[in-house]
């Protein structure tokens, strides 16, 4: 029972770390990165479809994404979806492909993006603390149901706290790497 609570908490925290990485990947650092389009969907034959499933996305230059639709008729729809999304880059349409040119970041924009990274970092830490709270609650219920002793409960609480500390450190490292990436473009 005790190992299951720790295992479940670890899995849940791993999912939150992955969510943080996904969120941070959408913050562009002045270099072309196809992951900025991960959240963009195109209406394709009546179904909202991710851009990477209706077009090939390549990086021909450091600051440019090239989007080549598999179906040339969907070019306008992809362009509209990108304009409607919140990535802050206008696509250049030459009739057969779309080009997204990433401008160099200004110092002010870098600071804004660093604040956004901090916001994602704090949200992830809050989620980790919720997982910690839930795991400790589960352990307390197990102790009340006489599935573990009071001493085992205290050991379990310490284990859960050290697991939380480990994941908070991971979050801080991931966020600090992203901030460095933003500031040293």
Order of alpha helices (4+ residues) and beta strands (2+ residues): alpha-beta-beta-alpha-beta-beta-alpha-beta-beta-alpha-alpha
